[in-house]
Amino acid sequence: MPPRRGGGRRTRRSEEESRAGSDDDAQVDDVTRQIVGPYMIRIKRKLAAAV
C-alpha cells in the first residue's frame, strides 16, 4: 500500500498549547482507554492467576 500524501498536522502548536495539552489529546486518551481497557483487565487477571 503506498504511503499517504499530505497527511499530518498542518498547524503549529503555541507554547501554551504545548504546555497545557489540547482537547484533542484528552479525547485521544479517553478513546484509547475505552479500547485498551478490557484487554488490560484480562492481562492483569492472567498475570494474577499465574502467580
Protein Blocks (a to p, Z undefined) as FASTA:
>chain_A
ZZdehiajfbdcdfklmmnopfklmmmmmmmmmmmmmmmmmmmmmmmmmZZ
